[in-house]
Amino acid sequence: MSGELKQGIIIVGLFLITVLGLGIIAGIFAFLFGAIELLKTDAFIYGGVIGIIIGVLATFFIVWFRNRSS
């Protein structure tokens, strides 16, 4: 597998994981703070930040695991 293709797959994987993490966590925060209007907006901001962090960490683990196993 060429390096460019591998990098492309990793970037797509990172994007998908980040979007999934962002959606799930923003949804959980929005549900938890649903009763309080003010916190709804903050929930999406925090959800987005945590989602991005999870996406980055997951990508690093995937890359590290693939490098270790090969």
Buried (B, 14 or more C-beta within 10 A) or exposed (E): EEEEEEEEEBEEBBEEBBEBBBEBBBEEBBEEBEEEEEBEEEBBEBBBEBBBEBBBEBBEEBBEEEEEEE
